[in-house]
Amino acid sequence: MLDAQRTRTLEASRLKAHGASEEEVLAVKNAGKKPFRPAYVNGTRKPRQSEVPTGTFEVPTGQFSLPKRGK
C-alpha cells in the first residue's frame, strides 16, 4: 500500500472513531484525487495536454539570458 493511501485510511479510521459522518470520511479519503479522464475515445488515443499546440512555439530570448557575473 502506498504511503498516501495508508495515511488516508488512518485518517478516515481516526475520524470514524471521533464520530464523524460518512460524508466527512469520504471527503477526507477523496481529497487530492484527480478525476478520471480516459486516454482513449472511440478507439483512438487522445493527445496529452502537453502535446496540444497552443499557438506560437517561439521562445522569447530576453527571458532566458544568463545574468552577468560580478566584476
N, CA, C and O atoms as a Tinker XYZ file with bonds, in Angstrom:
   284  protein
     1  N      0.847000   -1.174000    0.000000    73     2
     2  CA     0.000000    0.000000    0.000000    64     1     3
     3  C      0.897000    1.242000    0.000000    63     2     4     5
     4  O      1.920000    1.287000    0.684000    81     3
     5  N      0.501000    2.224000   -0.763000    73     3     6
     6  CA     1.267000    3.458000   -0.818000    64     5     7
     7  C      1.106000    4.242000    0.473000    63     6     8     9
     8  O      0.111000    4.101000    1.185000    81     7
     9  N      2.093000    5.065000    0.759000    73     7    10
    10  CA     2.033000    5.872000    1.978000    64     9    11
    11  C      0.832000    6.806000    1.970000    63    10    12    13
    12  O      0.207000    7.020000    3.009000    81    11
    13  N      0.506000    7.361000    0.813000    73    11    14
    14  CA    -0.644000    8.273000    0.725000    64    13    15
    15  C     -1.938000    7.527000    1.016000    63    14    16    17
    16  O     -2.810000    8.050000    1.710000    81    15
    17  N     -2.073000    6.316000    0.495000    73    15    18
    18  CA    -3.272000    5.515000    0.766000    64    17    19
    19  C     -3.347000    5.165000    2.252000    63    18    20    21
    20  O     -4.412000    5.241000    2.865000    81    19
    21  N     -2.213000    4.785000    2.817000    73    19    22
    22  CA    -2.175000    4.416000    4.230000    64    21    23
    23  C     -2.571000    5.617000    5.103000    63    22    24    25
    24  O     -3.321000    5.473000    6.068000    81    23
    25  N     -2.062000    6.784000    4.753000    73    23    26
    26  CA    -2.374000    7.988000    5.521000    64    25    27
    27  C     -3.860000    8.308000    5.450000    63    26    28    29
    28  O     -4.473000    8.645000    6.463000    81    27
    29  N     -4.444000    8.203000    4.250000    73    27    30
    30  CA    -5.887000    8.469000    4.108000    64    29    31
    31  C     -6.714000    7.471000    4.889000    63    30    32    33
    32  O     -7.717000    7.838000    5.500000    81    31
    33  N     -6.303000    6.199000    4.876000    73    31    34
    34  CA    -7.041000    5.168000    5.608000    64    33    35
    35  C     -6.959000    5.407000    7.109000    63    34    36    37
    36  O     -7.967000    5.288000    7.806000    81    35
    37  N     -5.784000    5.742000    7.617000    73    35    38
    38  CA    -5.637000    6.007000    9.046000    64    37    39
    39  C     -6.428000    7.238000    9.469000    63    38    40    41
    40  O     -7.045000    7.249000   10.534000    81    39
    41  N     -6.410000    8.267000    8.640000    73    39    42
    42  CA    -7.169000    9.477000    8.947000    64    41    43
    43  C     -8.668000    9.192000    8.941000    63    42    44    45
    44  O     -9.401000    9.717000    9.779000    81    43
    45  N     -9.132000    8.361000    7.999000    73    43    46
    46  CA   -10.551000    8.004000    7.942000    64    45    47
    47  C    -10.965000    7.211000    9.180000    63    46    48    49
    48  O    -12.031000    7.457000    9.745000    81    47
    49  N    -10.142000    6.275000    9.598000    73    47    50
    50  CA   -10.486000    5.485000   10.784000    64    49    51
    51  C    -10.453000    6.357000   12.040000    63    50    52    53
    52  O    -11.249000    6.152000   12.956000    81    51
    53  N     -9.538000    7.324000   12.087000    73    51    54
    54  CA    -9.489000    8.240000   13.229000    64    53    55
    55  C    -10.744000    9.108000   13.276000    63    54    56    57
    56  O    -11.300000    9.347000   14.348000    81    55
    57  N    -11.188000    9.580000   12.106000    73    55    58
    58  CA   -12.408000   10.384000   12.059000    64    57    59
    59  C    -13.644000    9.574000   12.465000    63    58    60    61
    60  O    -14.527000   10.078000   13.159000    81    59
    61  N    -13.694000    8.322000   12.027000    73    59    62
    62  CA   -14.817000    7.452000   12.411000    64    61    63
    63  C    -14.837000    7.240000   13.916000    63    62    64    65
    64  O    -15.906000    7.237000   14.527000    81    63
    65  N    -13.665000    7.063000   14.523000    73    63    66
    66  CA   -13.580000    6.854000   15.964000    64    65    67
    67  C    -14.039000    8.090000   16.735000    63    66    68    69
    68  O    -14.547000    7.976000   17.851000    81    67
    69  N    -13.860000    9.272000   16.139000    73    67    70
    70  CA   -14.285000   10.510000   16.793000    64    69    71
    71  C    -15.714000   10.885000   16.450000    63    70    72    73
    72  O    -16.183000   11.947000   16.859000    81    71
    73  N    -16.417000   10.038000   15.708000    73    71    74
    74  CA   -17.834000   10.250000   15.437000    64    73    75
    75  C    -18.153000   11.092000   14.219000    63    74    76    77
    76  O    -19.222000   11.701000   14.165000    81    75
    77  N    -17.268000   11.149000   13.243000    73    75    78
    78  CA   -17.527000   11.914000   12.025000    64    77    79
    79  C    -18.533000   11.178000   11.154000    63    78    80    81
    80  O    -18.640000    9.953000   11.204000    81    79
    81  N    -19.264000   11.938000   10.362000    73    79    82
    82  CA   -20.258000   11.322000    9.477000    64    81    83
    83  C    -19.553000   10.643000    8.308000    63    82    84    85
    84  O    -18.370000   10.871000    8.054000    81    83
    85  N    -20.307000    9.806000    7.604000    73    83    86
    86  CA   -19.751000    9.066000    6.472000    64    85    87
    87  C    -19.341000   10.017000    5.337000    63    86    88    89
    88  O    -18.363000    9.762000    4.634000    81    87
    89  N    -20.096000   11.119000    5.162000    73    87    90
    90  CA   -19.759000   12.099000    4.126000    64    89    91
    91  C    -18.420000   12.779000    4.431000    63    90    92    93
    92  O    -17.626000   13.022000    3.522000    81    91
    93  N    -18.172000   13.083000    5.699000    73    91    94
    94  CA   -16.901000   13.703000    6.079000    64    93    95
    95  C    -15.739000   12.748000    5.858000    63    94    96    97
    96  O    -14.665000   13.156000    5.414000    81    95
    97  N    -15.955000   11.487000    6.168000    73    95    98
    98  CA   -14.907000   10.479000    5.986000    64    97    99
    99  C    -14.595000   10.316000    4.498000    63    98   100   101
   100  O    -13.427000   10.238000    4.114000    81    99
   101  N    -15.639000   10.264000    3.654000    73    99   102
   102  CA   -15.428000   10.134000    2.216000    64   101   103
   103  C    -14.729000   11.372000    1.646000    63   102   104   105
   104  O    -13.909000   11.256000    0.735000    81   103
   105  N    -15.048000   12.548000    2.176000    73   103   106
   106  CA   -14.391000   13.762000    1.711000    64   105   107
   107  C    -12.895000   13.720000    2.008000    63   106   108   109
   108  O    -12.088000   14.163000    1.191000    81   107
   109  N    -12.522000   13.194000    3.167000    73   107   110
   110  CA   -11.104000   13.086000    3.524000    64   109   111
   111  C    -10.421000   12.042000    2.654000    63   110   112   113
   112  O     -9.293000   12.251000    2.207000    81   111
   113  N    -11.091000   10.917000    2.408000    73   111   114
   114  CA   -10.499000    9.861000    1.592000    64   113   115
   115  C    -10.288000   10.303000    0.152000    63   114   116   117
   116  O     -9.304000    9.911000   -0.475000    81   115
   117  N    -11.201000   11.119000   -0.384000    73   115   118
   118  CA   -11.121000   11.537000   -1.783000    64   117   119
   119  C    -10.364000   12.837000   -1.979000    63   118   120   121
   120  O    -10.220000   13.290000   -3.114000    81   119
   121  N     -9.881000   13.446000   -0.920000    73   119   122
   122  CA    -9.155000   14.707000   -1.041000    64   121   123
   123  C     -7.849000   14.481000   -1.794000    63   122   124   125
   124  O     -7.104000   13.552000   -1.482000    81   123
   125  N     -7.574000   15.314000   -2.769000    73   123   126
   126  CA    -6.330000   15.221000   -3.508000    64   125   127
   127  C     -6.346000   14.275000   -4.689000    63   126   128   129
   128  O     -5.363000   14.205000   -5.427000    81   127
   129  N     -7.430000   13.544000   -4.892000    73   127   130
   130  CA    -7.509000   12.640000   -6.031000    64   129   131
   131  C     -7.941000   13.419000   -7.264000    63   130   132   133
   132  O     -8.806000   14.291000   -7.185000    81   131
   133  N     -7.348000   13.107000   -8.378000    73   131   134
   134  CA    -7.711000   13.749000   -9.630000    64   133   135
   135  C     -8.867000   12.980000  -10.272000    63   134   136   137
   136  O     -8.955000   11.762000  -10.114000    81   135
   137  N     -9.745000   13.665000  -10.986000    73   135   138
   138  CA   -10.846000   12.958000  -11.653000    64   137   139
   139  C    -10.323000   12.093000  -12.789000    63   138   140   141
   140  O     -9.297000   12.400000  -13.396000    81   139
   141  N    -11.030000   11.019000  -13.068000    73   139   142
   142  CA   -10.632000   10.084000  -14.118000    64   141   143
   143  C    -10.899000   10.712000  -15.485000    63   142   144   145
   144  O    -11.987000   11.225000  -15.747000    81   143
   145  N     -9.895000   10.663000  -16.339000    73   143   146
   146  CA   -10.042000   11.124000  -17.714000    64   145   147
   147  C     -9.538000   10.006000  -18.618000    63   146   148   149
   148  O     -8.370000    9.629000  -18.529000    81   147
   149  N    -10.392000    9.466000  -19.488000    73   147   150
   150  CA    -9.961000    8.360000  -20.342000    64   149   151
   151  C     -8.913000    8.797000  -21.348000    63   150   152   153
   152  O     -8.951000    9.918000  -21.855000    81   151
   153  N     -7.975000    7.900000  -21.632000    73   151   154
   154  CA    -6.913000    8.186000  -22.586000    64   153   155
   155  C     -7.354000    7.884000  -24.011000    63   154   156   157
   156  O     -6.792000    8.430000  -24.959000    81   155
   157  N     -8.353000    7.022000  -24.175000    73   155   158
   158  CA    -8.822000    6.637000  -25.495000    64   157   159
   159  C    -10.289000    7.027000  -25.651000    63   158   160   161
   160  O    -11.101000    6.819000  -24.750000    81   159
   161  N    -10.611000    7.593000  -26.807000    73   159   162
   162  CA   -12.000000    7.925000  -27.136000    64   161   163
   163  C    -12.292000    7.325000  -28.502000    63   162   164   165
   164  O    -11.603000    7.629000  -29.476000    81   163
   165  N    -13.306000    6.476000  -28.578000    73   163   166
   166  CA   -13.694000    5.792000  -29.822000    64   165   167
   167  C    -12.531000    5.032000  -30.447000    63   166   168   169
   168  O    -12.396000    4.998000  -31.670000    81   167
   169  N    -11.698000    4.426000  -29.620000    73   167   170
   170  CA   -10.605000    3.600000  -30.099000    64   169   171
   171  C     -9.351000    4.342000  -30.495000    63   170   172   173
   172  O     -8.379000    3.711000  -30.911000    81   171
   173  N     -9.333000    5.655000  -30.384000    73   171   174
   174  CA    -8.125000    6.410000  -30.714000    64   173   175
   175  C     -7.643000    7.160000  -29.484000    63   174   176   177
   176  O     -8.442000    7.628000  -28.673000    81   175
   177  N     -6.341000    7.266000  -29.356000    73   175   178
   178  CA    -5.749000    7.927000  -28.197000    64   177   179
   179  C     -5.906000    9.435000  -28.305000    63   178   180   181
   180  O     -5.673000   10.029000  -29.357000    81   179
   181  N     -6.308000   10.042000  -27.189000    73   179   182
   182  CA    -6.411000   11.492000  -27.130000    64   181   183
   183  C     -5.025000   12.079000  -26.933000    63   182   184   185
   184  O     -4.192000   11.472000  -26.259000    81   183
   185  N     -4.758000   13.252000  -27.508000    73   183   186
   186  CA    -3.443000   13.867000  -27.269000    64   185   187
   187  C     -3.333000   14.351000  -25.829000    63   186   188   189
   188  O     -4.322000   14.775000  -25.232000    81   187
   189  N     -2.139000   14.286000  -25.281000    73   187   190
   190  CA    -1.910000   14.777000  -23.932000    64   189   191
   191  C     -1.984000   16.287000  -23.929000    63   190   192   193
   192  O     -1.876000   16.923000  -24.978000    81   191
   193  N     -2.169000   16.866000  -22.749000    73   191   194
   194  CA    -2.241000   18.314000  -22.645000    64   193   195
   195  C     -0.965000   18.957000  -23.145000    63   194   196   197
   196  O     -1.014000   20.017000  -23.769000    81   195
   197  N      0.181000   18.337000  -22.885000    73   195   198
   198  CA     1.454000   18.914000  -23.313000    64   197   199
   199  C      1.652000   18.792000  -24.825000    63   198   200   201
   200  O      2.481000   19.504000  -25.391000    81   199
   201  N      0.908000   17.902000  -25.489000    73   199   202
   202  CA     1.051000   17.699000  -26.927000    64   201   203
   203  C      0.118000   18.593000  -27.732000    63   202   204   205
   204  O      0.292000   18.717000  -28.945000    81   203
   205  N     -0.859000   19.213000  -27.097000    73   203   206
   206  CA    -1.814000   20.050000  -27.807000    64   205   207
   207  C     -1.152000   21.380000  -28.136000    63   206   208   209
   208  O     -0.702000   22.078000  -27.227000    81   207
   209  N     -1.081000   21.749000  -29.408000    73   207   210
   210  CA    -0.442000   23.014000  -29.759000    64   209   211
   211  C     -1.241000   24.204000  -29.227000    63   210   212   213
   212  O     -2.468000   24.232000  -29.314000    81   211
   213  N     -0.532000   25.171000  -28.682000    73   211   214
   214  CA    -1.188000   26.335000  -28.098000    64   213   215
   215  C     -0.628000   27.615000  -28.703000    63   214   216   217
   216  O     -0.163000   28.493000  -27.976000    81   215
   217  N     -0.667000   27.727000  -30.015000    73   215   218
   218  CA    -0.221000   28.956000  -30.655000    64   217   219
   219  C      1.213000   28.879000  -31.128000    63   218   220   221
   220  O      1.629000   27.878000  -31.711000    81   219
   221  N      1.957000   29.917000  -30.881000    73   219   222
   222  CA     3.326000   30.017000  -31.374000    64   221   223
   223  C      4.302000   29.254000  -30.486000    63   222   224   225
   224  O      4.102000   29.119000  -29.279000    81   223
   225  N      5.357000   28.762000  -31.114000    73   223   226
   226  CA     6.346000   27.998000  -30.374000    64   225   227
   227  C      7.671000   28.753000  -30.264000    63   226   228   229
   228  O      8.702000   28.157000  -29.951000    81   227
   229  N      7.646000   30.045000  -30.517000    73   227   230
   230  CA     8.852000   30.848000  -30.430000    64   229   231
   231  C      9.174000   31.150000  -28.972000    63   230   232   233
   232  O      8.282000   31.454000  -28.180000    81   231
   233  N     10.421000   31.068000  -28.634000    73   231   234
   234  CA    10.859000   31.327000  -27.267000    64   233   235
   235  C     11.413000   32.741000  -27.193000    63   234   236   237
   236  O     12.308000   33.085000  -27.965000    81   235
   237  N     10.905000   33.572000  -26.286000    73   235   238
   238  CA    11.464000   34.906000  -26.158000    64   237   239
   239  C     12.875000   34.835000  -25.590000    63   238   240   241
   240  O     13.084000   34.277000  -24.513000    81   239
   241  N     13.834000   35.391000  -26.300000    73   239   242
   242  CA    15.232000   35.238000  -25.899000    64   241   243
   243  C     15.602000   36.109000  -24.709000    63   242   244   245
   244  O     16.545000   35.781000  -23.990000    81   243
   245  N     14.902000   37.190000  -24.481000    73   243   246
   246  CA    15.246000   38.087000  -23.386000    64   245   247
   247  C     15.063000   37.454000  -22.021000    63   246   248   249
   248  O     15.777000   37.806000  -21.082000    81   247
   249  N     14.140000   36.545000  -21.891000    73   247   250
   250  CA    13.865000   35.942000  -20.590000    64   249   251
   251  C     14.907000   34.910000  -20.193000    63   250   252   253
   252  O     15.064000   34.627000  -19.005000    81   251
   253  N     15.606000   34.353000  -21.133000    73   251   254
   254  CA    16.483000   33.223000  -20.852000    64   253   255
   255  C     17.967000   33.584000  -20.915000    63   254   256   257
   256  O     18.810000   32.690000  -20.989000    81   255
   257  N     18.300000   34.856000  -20.887000    73   255   258
   258  CA    19.703000   35.228000  -20.898000    64   257   259
   259  C     20.278000   35.046000  -19.497000    63   258   260   261
   260  O     19.587000   35.253000  -18.499000    81   259
   261  N     21.528000   34.662000  -19.434000    73   259   262
   262  CA    22.175000   34.417000  -18.144000    64   261   263
   263  C     22.591000   35.736000  -17.515000    63   262   264   265
   264  O     22.992000   36.661000  -18.223000    81   263
   265  N     22.501000   35.834000  -16.200000    73   263   266
   266  CA    22.936000   37.077000  -15.556000    64   265   267
   267  C     24.458000   37.215000  -15.642000    63   266   268   269
   268  O     25.186000   36.222000  -15.654000    81   267
   269  N     24.919000   38.455000  -15.700000    73   267   270
   270  CA    26.360000   38.691000  -15.780000    64   269   271
   271  C     26.993000   38.492000  -14.418000    63   270   272   273
   272  O     26.432000   38.885000  -13.395000    81   271
   273  N     28.160000   37.880000  -14.414000    73   271   274
   274  CA    28.867000   37.633000  -13.150000    64   273   275
   275  C     29.456000   38.929000  -12.605000    63   274   276   277
   276  O     29.624000   39.910000  -13.330000    81   275
   277  N     29.763000   38.909000  -11.316000    73   275   278
   278  CA    30.359000   40.074000  -10.671000    64   277   279
   279  C     31.704000   40.439000  -11.251000    63   278   280   281
   280  O     32.318000   39.644000  -11.962000    81   279
   281  N     32.155000   41.620000  -10.956000    73   279   282
   282  CA    33.415000   42.141000  -11.529000    64   281   283
   283  C     34.625000   41.438000  -11.039000    63   282   284
   284  O     35.740000   41.774000  -11.438000    81   283
